[in-house]
Every structure is written in C-alpha cells, then in structure tokens.
Amino acid sequence: MSSFQMHLSGAGGGGAGSRMMPPKQLLTIVIIIFCTLSFIKLLLLTSSSSSSAGSTSRSSPAWDAVGGGNVTARSALAVKELALLRSVVAARAPCRLLVFGLSPQLLALAKLNSGAGAGAATAFVTDSTDDADAARRALLSGRGAGAGSGSADAVAIHRARYRDAAAEAWPLLRRARGSPACRRPTGTVRKSGCPLALTSLPREVLDARWDVVVVDGPSGAAPEEPGRMGTIYTSAALARAVAGGEAVDVAVHDVDRTVERWYAWEYLCQDNLVAAKGRLWHFRIAAGAGPTDAFCSIGPVQIL
C-alpha cells in the first residue's frame, strides 16, 4: 500500500502534519486501474481473434489435406460412413459418378474413381463458391504434384442455386404427391414439370447416365437453409430415367434428419435399400424395375 500513499502539506505552510489517503479512496483507485488494464487486454484479445478468424475464412483447414478420413465441420462423414461410400464407388469404378455436395472427403471419391482406369467421370454440384474454388485449387495442386495424372481432367464442378428451404419440405411433398408431373419420369429429367426437379442444372448433368449418385448437399442443416428435397428427387429421377443396363447406386447422407428420411423413403424406396451405416443409406435402383407410373412399388410413406 505504500506506493499509493499521498502526503498533503498544510495550507498555511505551518508545516506540521501530513495524512494518508483514506482506505476507501485507495480501493477505488485500485479498482479503476484494474478495470482499465482488463479492458485493454480484452481489446487486444478481440483484435487477435478477428485476425485469426479472417485468415481461417480465406483458407479453410478442411481443404488443406484433401482425401483424409477425419470428420470436420465441412465434411461430416463418419469413418464407417465414408468406408461404405468408398466401397460403393470402388465396386463400380471406373464409373460415372455424380455427387451433390462438395467437401474434401467427397472430392477424394473422384481420385478413387479416376484411379481405377480409363472411362471414369465425376461431377460435383454445389451451391458454395468457396467450396468450388477450394476444390479446383486442390485438383490443380494434385495434378501439378503428379498425383493422379488424369484426375483433374475427369472432374467437373457445377454451381447450383437451390430454391427451396428445408422448412418447405412437407408442403412441397404434399403438392408433389398430387401432381402427375412428379410421378416416375418417362423422359429426360431436364424437361420435367415437377417443381422438385432441378431442371436448371447443366445438360451435362441432366442428360447423362450415372452409375453412382451421392446426395450430401446442399446443407439443409437449418430450416432456413436450402434443403435436399430437390437433390433426392432429381437423383431418383435420374436413376429411373435409365432405360436399360446396370442398376444405379444412390447414397444419401444425414438420414437421421427428417427431410432426408422422408424423401429417401418417398422416392428411393424402402425395398431398394441395400446397406446402411450410421447416417448413410445406400439404395440400388434396378433398371426398369418397379411400376411405370410411380417411384415405389409400395404406397407413399404416412407422415403424421
């Protein structure tokens, strides 16, 4: 306390006395100094955090090591889910692979596919500019390093704008059930009149025949975010549009969520489910199987 002692001289110069500042005043001064230092420290920490966050948004660590099996906020496939998905692609590779969604784990499927030999083609559909740019940089970097010489050339990345929020899932499904345009397609999906069909996608996506289709986008993580109603319906329509040949494998992620579960049952059908791991369902759609005017042999799922 001696450092805070203050001596006051007598006003008349008579010199005699001095007195120490009262303890209450000393305590007030100490509190003010402490609060000031704490405020300055808080400002410095805030500035440091903002700088760190800014650098993270420019370059996400999730894209620094493409192809790993680690679960991150951007690629939420668990280890067992990723193993099932890789086994589905590997069993058909080299094949024509369509993926709704884009993350480091999903991008690694392109390398798995193209590494199996000639004839592989992989297309990604994403609504994220950041993910599209990061994936292109990763592909170019891999090609420059000599990893998978033809992998970058065999991969296409398409941007999409999804109209409907996840909160609209039930009204959309109710309308689709009453619309003849939303029944099993008889021609190209590009000419579909069903509001669930993603007819704005490029012809390279809608007019192609796909062997494997993966649905892991758009996010659909919140009611106001774009939902996967259109991607699941379009995947089912593309699989059914095949007139002949081999079956089409369709994998849907996040089936623990209501929208994904509803629409998978509605358009990919319970009797086509061949495997499941965690939140990933694997359907196999046989060419020409099922009724000609509906997606599923059994009636629609009852939603209470």
N, C-alpha and C positions, 0 to 999 in steps of 0.2 A: 504493500500500500504506500510505501514511502515515495514512490515515483509520482503519485498523484497528490502529494502534499503541497499545499499552496499557503504562503505566508502573506498576510496583509499588514502593511505598515500603518501605524496610527496616523490619522489625518492631520493632527496638529504638529507632527514632527517631534512630538514629545518622546517619542522613541520607544516606548517601553514594550509593548506587547505584540504578540503575534498569535494567531489562532489557526487551527487546522480546519479544512473544509468538512462540513458535516458528512457523516457516512452515507446518508440518503442521496446527497448530490454526487458523491463519488460513484455510488452504484448506478445512478442514471447515466453518468458519463461512460462507465464501462459497458453498459448495455448498448448505448448508441454506437460505440466503436465496434463492438462485436457484430451488431446487425449490419453495419456498413461493410465490414470485411466479408460477411456471409453473402451479402448481395453482390459484391464484386465477384466472388467465387462462383456464384450461380450464373452470372452473365458470361463468365469465361467458359463454364461447362456447356451452356446453351449454344454458344458460338462454335465450340468444338464439335458438339453433336450434330449441328446443322451442316457443318462442313463434311463430316463423315457420311451423313445421310445423302448429301448431294452427290458424293462420289459413288455411293452404292447404287443410286438410281441410274447413273450413267453406265455403270458396268456391273451387272448382277453376278455375284459369285457362282450362281447356279449354272451359268453358261461358261465358266472358266474351265471346267473339266467335263466335256460332253461325253455321255455314254456311261457314266457311273451309275451304280445302283442305289446311291444314297437318296433318302427321302428328303426333299426340301420343300419350302413353301411353294415353289413354282412347279415342281414335278412330284406329285403326291402319291405315286405308285409305291406301295409297299413291296418289300423284297419278293414275297411269294406271288404277288400280283404281276410284278414285272417278269418273273420267271415264267408264269403261264403265258403272258403276252408274247414273250420272246419265243416260246415253244410253238405257238400258233403260227408266227411268221416264219420261223425256221422250217416248219413242216411243209410250207408252201413255196419257200424261196428256191430259185428266183421267181418272183411273182409281181403282180400289180397290186400295190399296197396304197390304200387311201387312209389318211389319218386326219380326223377332225380334232384340232388341238395341236399345240407345239410346245415342247419343253426339251431339256437335254436328254431325258430318258426316252422320249418319243423319237427324237432325232436319231438316237442310236439305232433304232429299228431300221432306218434307211441303210446304214452301214451293214447291218446284219443281212438285209435283203440283197443289196448290191454285191456283197462279198460272196454270195452263193453262185454267181456266174452271170453270163450274159442274159439279157431279156428282162432284167429287173427294172421296175419303175416305181418310184414312191412320190406321192403328192401329199402335201400338208395344206390344210385350210385353217387359217387363224384370223381372229379379229384384232390381234395385237401387233402394232407396227414394231414395237420394241422387240418382241419375240421373233418376228420375221427377220429383222435386221441382225439380231444376235445369231440366229441360225445360219443366215447367209455368211456371216463372218466366220463362224465355226466351220462351215463346209469349205470355204476358201482356204482357211488355215490348214485344214486337214489335207486338202489337195496339194497345197504348197509343200507340206511336210512329206508328201509321198504316200500318205495313208489312204488306201482305197482309191486307186487312180481314177476309176470311173464313177465313184460315188456321188461327187458333186454334180456331175453332168446328168445323172439319172434321177435327180431330186428336183421337184418343183414345189414352190411355196406360193400359195394363193391367199390373197386377202379377202375377207368376207365381212359384211355388215349384217348382224343379226337383228331382226326387227322386234322380236317378242321377248319380254322379260319373263323370268321364271314364274312370277306371280300370275301370269296369264295361262299357265299350263292347263288348268281344268276347264276354263271357258273355251279354249282352243280345241281341246279334246272333245268336248261336248258338241261343238259345231262340226268338227271333222267326222264324228260318228253319224251325223245326219246328212253329210254331203256325199253324193255319188262320186264327186271328183276325187275324194280322198280314199276311195276303195283301191284295191290292188291295181297298180298301173298296168296298162296294156301296151304302152308305147314308151317313148323316151321320157325321162323324168323332167327334162327341160320344158316340155310342153304341158306339164301337169297344171290343172286348175286348182289343186288343193292348196290352201293357204299355208300348210305346214311344209310344203315342198320348197327347197331352197333353189328356186329357178334362176336366181341371179348369179349363181356360180358359173365359172367359165365352162365352155363346151368341153374342154379337156377333162373336166371332172364329170360332168353330167352325161356325156355321150360315150364315156369309156366303160370297158368291162373291168371290174375289180375282183381280185381273188380274195383279198382280206380288207376289211374296213374296221377302223378303230374309232370309237367315239369317246373322246376325253376333252371335249371343248364344245362350246365356249364355257366360261367359268361356271355360271349357274349357282354360285355359292351363296347368293343372297337373293331375296325376292325381286329386287330392282335390277339385278344383273341379267344379261342375256341368258336364256335357258336353252337346254339341249333338246327341246321338243322337235325343232326342225332338223337337227343333225341326225337324231334317231330315226325320224320318219324317212328322211332322204336316204339314209343308209339302208333301211328296209326296202324302200322303193327301188334303189339301185340293185340290190341283191335279187329282187323279184323280177326286174326287167330283163334278166338274162334268160334267153330262150332255151338254151341248152348248155351242155358242158358240165364242168365240175361245180360242186357246191361252193357257196360263198361263205367265208367265215367272218362273223361280225362280233367284235368285242366292245362291251360298254362298261365304262368305269363309273364309280361313285353310285352304285345301285343301292347303297344304303339311304340315298336321298329319294324323296317321294317322286319327283318328276322323272328321274331316270328309271325308277322301278315301274311306274305307271306305263310310260311309253315303251319300255322294253317288252313288257307283257303284251301291250296292245298291238305292237307292230312287228316284233321279232318272234314272239310266241313261246309259250312255256314248253311246248313239245319239241322246239328246236334247240333248247338249252342243253349243251353237252358237257360243260365244265364251269366251275365257279371256284374262285379263290378270293377270300376277303371281300372286297367291294367290286370285284371284276367278274362279269358274266361273259361267257363265250357261247355264242349261238352259231349253228351251222344251218344255212338255208339251202336246201337241195333245189337244184334247177327244176322248174316245172312242178314242184310239189305243192300240195295244198289246193284250196278252192280257187277258181279263176276270178271270182269277184270279191275276194276278201283276203286279208293278210294271214289270218289264222284259221285253223280248222275248227277250233272251239270258239264260243261266243266271246264278246268283249268282257274284260275284267270288270267286276262290280266294284265301284268306288263309292264308299259310304261317306 
